[in-house]
Amino acid sequence: MKKLQYERPVITRLNTGVTNKFGTKTEYAPVTHVDGNLVEGLIAKYGSPLFVISEKTMRKTYKDANRAFTTRYPKVQFAWSYKTNYINAVCNVFHQEGSWAEVVSGFEYHKALKKMCREAKLFSMVPTKQKPI
């Protein structure tokens, strides 16, 4: 096999807003509102740092993704990863939309069984060990 010729690295400046080989934008405008609420108002009320989850956005994103896949693959089933976010309200929204629970630890498995998945389905990747013989 022939050795490849050395090419020295080149640093290329990216201009914001202009199309380049990496896409069109290299920076984004800050979010000023979440579901009609002014971010500054939320920070004044709850303090900073502040982590905001929009139920409206979650439901819309789930429905859009589900529609995109089911129109091409009718037997698609989404499963919500409890490792990603196991806050009860978040899990409830995904289960209400039809998502299964995907768990990988004993903690997640028991949380899904006790609180979230009375009617939802469970997809488990929990490692199991057999008792020694």
HELIX and SHEET records of a PDB file:
HELIX    1   1 VAL A   39  TYR A   46  1                                   8    
HELIX    2   2 GLU A   55  THR A   70  1                                  16    
HELIX    3   3 ASN A   88  GLN A   96  1                                   9    
HELIX    4   4 GLY A  106  LYS A  111  1                                   6    
HELIX    5   5 ALA A  112  MET A  116  3                                   5    
SHEET    1   A 2 HIS A  33  VAL A  34  0                                        
SHEET    2   A 2 ASN A  37  LEU A  38 -1                                        
SHEET    1   B 3 ALA A  79  SER A  81  0                                        
SHEET    2   B 3 TRP A 100  VAL A 103  1                                        
SHEET    3   B 3 LEU A 122  SER A 124  1                                        
END                                                                             
